[in-house]
Amino acid sequence: MSRRRLLEEETHDNHERWLVSYADFITLLFAFFVVMYAVSSLNEGKYKVLSSSLVHAFKNKAVNTDVDQSNDSQSMLKTEPDGAMVKVFDEQKTQAQVERKQKQERMRSMAQDILQALGPLIDDGSVTVTQSNIGITVEINASVLFLPGEALLNEDSTEALREVAKVIKGHNHEIQVEGHTDNIPIHTLNFPSNWELSTARASSVIRLFIDNGVKANRLTAIGYGENRPVASNETSDGRKRNRRVSIMILANDPNQSTEIPLTPD
């Protein structure tokens, strides 16, 4: 073989040398991401454990693997609750308890004011006032407010309702006025059934409240007819008790209500 042919073979270019540079680049890139992940996963507890292990290793001392050392390492890895967050939580809990107690006191004070305003009617059994976790309920016998089969308020009854309006208009609680009847059917031009009669009576009370300063957006009229009896309709006394108007002052503040959205399963 001639010398010239040998030189041409030695100087022949290798077109696959780029693979070496590419492999070096991929290796460096992988190492870079490993380091970045290690830095991002570092926390104080792990750092302390690593530091302690290195110190023992360079001092030619075996790392203690007893149960106590293991417990210490685990305790360092545990995240302790933030004292500031605990303090804020305690303060919020205390504030909520104070606000709940203040609301209960306001409701109790309102109930006492209503009792004083309706004192004579309570004494003769025409009105009852009760308080529960739902709120305050003022139950008034219909005979005090209306003529039989009518929904216009008696002149004598309006003064008592005005006193109730004076008490409740200074608060923000929602108010439901419920009309109830006995089970004796009614069929007149104005009231085809007890539904219409009970609703009209509740609306008459609401109209008086609005005229005496109670905001209309706090009021709701509900007619139950004969469907919510509190006594037997078999006796005249029972039917008299069932003919009533209930004024319910709800304990929940509408401005603090929370809506929970529902989603299909």
Beta strands, then each sheet from edge to edge (+ up, - down):
strand 1: 127-131
strand 2: 135-141
strand 3: 175-180
strand 4: 219-225
strand 5: 244-250
sheet 1: 1+ 2- 5+ 3- 4-
end
